[in-house]
Amino acid sequence: MKWDQFSEWGRRISDWAQDYHQTVGDRPVRARTKPGEILNALPATPPETGEAMEDIFADFENKVMPGITHWQHPRFFAYFNSNASAPSVLAEFLAMALAPQCMLWQTSPAATEMETRMMDWLRQALDLPAEYQGVIQDSASSATLAAVLTMREKALNWQGNQQGLPGQKPLRIYCSSEVHTSVDRAIWVAGIGQDNLVRVPIKGDWRGMAPEALEAAIEADIAAGLTPAGVVLCVGSTGTGSTDPVDKVLDVAEKYGLYTHVDAAWSGSAMICPEFRHYWPGVERADSIVFNPHKWLGVQFDCSAHFLKNPDDLVRTLAISPEYLKTHGHDGIINYSEWSVPLGRRFRALKLWFVIRTYGLEGLRTRMRNHIKWSNELCEKLSAAPGIEIVTQPMWSLFSFRYAPEGAADLDDLNLALVNAINDDGRIYLTQTRVDGDLVIRFQAGQFETTEDDVMMAYDVITEIAKGLS
Ligand SMILES: *Cc1c(COP(=O)(O)O)cnc(C)c1O
């Protein structure tokens, strides 16, 4: 294909995309294909000669689209949303047309400097102190890995990268029982070992880490000759939104000199609204904080905002060239690849710039507030529906419930059948999780175009399908 055909196809695809977004609400949310259906629709061998774009595009519509679950659907209430707002898609289009590798300042100064500026805009939006500096990681998982590696290096007096872990006393990392699996993986990849990830029990309505249990665990480890290295805090867990008492956990971590990382991958977006910041009191004392604008803030995947109180710790852990440490930041040059595990990096700051300018912080806040308000209203309404029990109360826009009609035998089976039937129906999409061993159904609202009617339709669908089951 020659570039002189590009604009014609670009126009066709952007028309298609606009139409898709305007009508996606008419489609069933979850893909209805069976395993292997799409695979079998694709030729088993690659073409020897080039094909016409017309044919490729027709196959995209006919063979690919049936196997798509519609993440931009206004009634996607499963997992967490992965919003792609219109300005974000346009910015990505531009970034992809340029396709710069933004690993060093000189490989595209605009990308680096915009990243610096956008991360500072986000810092201000969250009202974090000016000392925090930020970097855009590809995912919260990467940010958490970078933080765990920093914990490891700090605890080993910066010798771990060189010497490895053999011969060292086991390093211990603490988190609640509710954290995301990305914490487990970071522990595996860092060579610390699952057995050294200490899961501190939770307590209270927020289902957060019990600080006295954290302290007891640290004391026991020290007494056993192990090396406490860091604490991963959770603010808004994926399952139920569970949230650690940040200030009290940080008190304990500070007492033992432990590096701290706050995973607010989902909930962090809502912290642009002052009224939700009571969920992370004292966060301005954490060493590292991550949240994903690619979830709730309308900036499409991938864009994970990672803030560091002292980037030198991270850079000391990940920089390839020690020389770099001497100059980093001082001459106005930042090489962000020294702040992350991958070397290559996309121009991700551009979509933040487009999105924040298009909506303004106030436009973004309105969306967060609406999602949270509507979700609370739905929860309230469902709590009065026959047989429905609210299991965990709303944290931001996330709550969980269970269908427990009188006389039902196996509630786990019943609720699994319910969530499957709801998703087969197609009007809404929900996912399940476990709370204290019980299978429960999650609800969260966070799609950028969702309306109060969309959220309230969930009430009709859930109660109608539940009734049909019993
Ligand atoms: C989504 C999520 C993650 C993982 O985010 P990625 O960017 O996909 O790595 C981690 N923690 C929490 C609490 C999440 O909700």
The ligand as an SDF file (V2000), in Angstrom:
LIG
                    3D

 15 15  0  0  0  0  0  0  0  0999 V2000
   -6.4070   -3.0540   36.7330 C   0  0  0  0  0  0  0  0  0  0  0  0
   -5.6280   -3.1440   37.9730 C   0  0  0  0  0  0  0  0  0  0  0  0
   -4.2730   -3.4750   37.9550 C   0  0  0  0  0  0  0  0  0  0  0  0
   -3.5530   -3.8820   36.6920 C   0  0  0  0  0  0  0  0  0  0  0  0
   -3.4810   -2.8520   35.7970 O   0  0  0  0  0  0  0  0  0  0  0  0
   -2.6790   -3.0390   34.4210 P   0  0  0  0  0  0  0  0  0  0  0  0
   -2.4740   -1.6260   33.9700 O   0  0  0  0  0  0  0  0  0  0  0  0
   -3.5430   -3.8330   33.5310 O   0  0  0  0  0  0  0  0  0  0  0  0
   -1.4100   -3.7220   34.7300 O   0  0  0  0  0  0  0  0  0  0  0  0
   -3.5770   -3.4580   39.1440 C   0  0  0  0  0  0  0  0  0  0  0  0
   -4.1970   -3.1480   40.2990 N   0  0  0  0  0  0  0  0  0  0  0  0
   -5.5030   -2.8330   40.3620 C   0  0  0  0  0  0  0  0  0  0  0  0
   -6.1230   -2.4880   41.6830 C   0  0  0  0  0  0  0  0  0  0  0  0
   -6.2670   -2.8410   39.2000 C   0  0  0  0  0  0  0  0  0  0  0  0
   -7.5710   -2.5250   39.2570 O   0  0  0  0  0  0  0  0  0  0  0  0
  1  2  1  0
  2  3  1  0
  2 14  2  0
  3  4  1  0
  3 10  2  0
  4  5  1  0
  5  6  1  0
  6  7  2  0
  6  8  1  0
  6  9  1  0
 10 11  1  0
 11 12  2  0
 12 13  1  0
 12 14  1  0
 14 15  1  0
M  END
$$$$
